[in-house]
Amino acid sequence: WGYHVIGILDDVMEAGTRYKGIPVIGPLSSLEQQMEDYDLGGQGIAYYDKDVENQGEAYRNDGVDIVTVDSISDAKGYAIGYTQEGEWTEYSIAVEKTAPYFYKANVASGLDFSSFIIMVDGKQVADTVKIPQTDSWNTYTTVDGKTSEIEAGDHILRVRISGAYANIDWIAFAETKEELEEMKVQVKVAGR
């Protein structure tokens, strides 16, 4: 198959197993999901990647391409990158209140056709998110929008690439635009 392991394989768990706790969306709570912290479970369960190597060679030891972010736009940490159309990652979330949610994503692309789709339990919940061409793959900017109503309860958030070569650092969700703007997204430091 051409697989090789770069250290300990940390991604052999059942579907819906969180990599780091369960983020919550709801009253007095908002969600900031780091894209590199997708669920455990492996290829076809927690993610789909068209190749078996982590092309960015950062953070996790599986097939999702994760890049180190050290951006002139103050973003630091990790992001999914080297993306191809049709690839996806999944995240277990708990929604406390049925409502539409505003979102903001920190993204970069050296091309002008990159995009992604936000899905909950297999259903698209927002318009396709187009990523503007930035100065480089390491110059990040934010894009925002609003989802359709998301039911209260436990769900699987899927981020599916619909236009290749999108770098996505994080996506934040909140019930109001004001909450979203006030959020202090916790930037992860490279080499943690």
ABEGO torsion letter per residue (X at the ends): XGBBBBEBBAABBBBGBBABEBBBBEBGBBBBBBAAABBBGEBGAABBBABABBAAGBGBBBABBBBBBBBAAGBBEBBBBGBBBGBBBBBBBBBABBBBBBBBBBBBBABAABBBBBBBGGBBABBBBBBBBBABAABBBBBBBBBBBBBBEBBBBBBBBABBGBBBABBBBBABAAAAAABBBBBBBBGX
